[in-house]
Amino acid sequence: MANELYTRTNQKIYFAGLSLEALGRAEEGKEMNAIALVQAGRESALFHLYGALLGLCHEIAGFYRLPQAGAPRAETIMNREVLENTAIPELAELVEMAQSPDSWVARLLKAHSDMFQPPRIPHIPKGDVTQPLIVTVSMAEEEPAPLSREELESWRQELKKLAIRFRDGLNEC
């Protein structure tokens, strides 16, 4: 039973919960390095949530015996090309959520991808030194607020519900 595909998904959901607990303790700010612990906890939870989503994709791909069953990235399984070959309702739902920018799946995928982007130096246009009375206003996007523990926990709960629902459907066959 320990080699079943669902065990990895369950582990990752559990690990995400542990990371969120550590994030909660770090947010209390009692440690000297609380800021670093908060960031580490947030990234750890996000890493494990992505791993759980990938595990769920592996469960679906394994059940339907897709050639992508061992893919190292969830995006390799959750795409329209895979759906064109086989009609898989669970995968279709994941693909639809991944392509809907407001869904938790799309936000999870984007947040995970953003984790690997290098820091960006904000572009500050040079002002005209001959015109000291003119104030330069930047229309550049402000940096988005970091993910909250509550949002990460809601993604974790949604992932748990989705996994249970998908497993019920896959077992009916």
Summary of the structure (lengths in Angstrom):
residues: 173
radius of gyration: 20.4
end to end distance: 19.5
largest distance: 75.6
contacts: 442
relative contact order: 0.15
helix: 65%
strand: 0%
